[in-house]
Structures are given as C-alpha cells and as structure tokens.
C-alpha cells in the first residue's frame, strides 16, 4: 500500500480549477465591497488582519485561494462574522447519481 502525503498539494482537474477560479473572483468582489463599505484601504484591512497588503489585493482580484484561517482573520478585521464573507457565494451544482 502506498503512503499518502497529506500536505502536498495535488493539481486540480481543469473543471475543478475553473470552479475554484470563479469562486475566488466572487469572493474577492464581496471582500472589496465589504472593505470599501467600511471605508478601509487595502493597507488598513491587511494591518488589522495581520496579513500583507499584496496578499489582500490578490484575494480581491480573485488570484488567491484563501485558507479558512485567513477568511476568519479578515472577517475579524472587518468586525463581521465569517458568514458575512461567504454568504453570497454561489451554491455548487452537484451531479445527482442514480440511486441513494
């Protein structure tokens, strides 16, 4: 039996990468909307979240796939529950299988 390496990132199939990329864009737009509604610059939000401003900018542009930990940090920096950052994400369409 081969050993599974847990922390080694595996490449995504193209269809999953497309879904991820679209989701990141939607999340980034939501983050930018919340940040600007709180009258915060990228630098201000990044400092409050203990993240680098370039990272936060890349998130807003949909270029970064965040960890749950960083979503939690950003929500805290905005003074919002984490759900406010993700509640507008689209529902994933799942293929239905024959029998259950």
Number of C-alpha atoms within 10 A of each C-alpha: 3 4 5 7 8 7 6 7 7 8 8 10 8 9 8 11 12 12 11 16 15 14 17 22 19 18 24 23 16 18 24 19 13 17 19 12 10 12 11 14 13 18 15 14 23 20 14 14 20 13 15 13 17 12 15 24 18 14 20 22 17 20 15 17 16 15 9 10 9 15 17 18 18 25 21 15 17 21 11 13 12 16 11 13 19 15 11 11 13 11 7 8 6 6 6 7 6 5 4 4
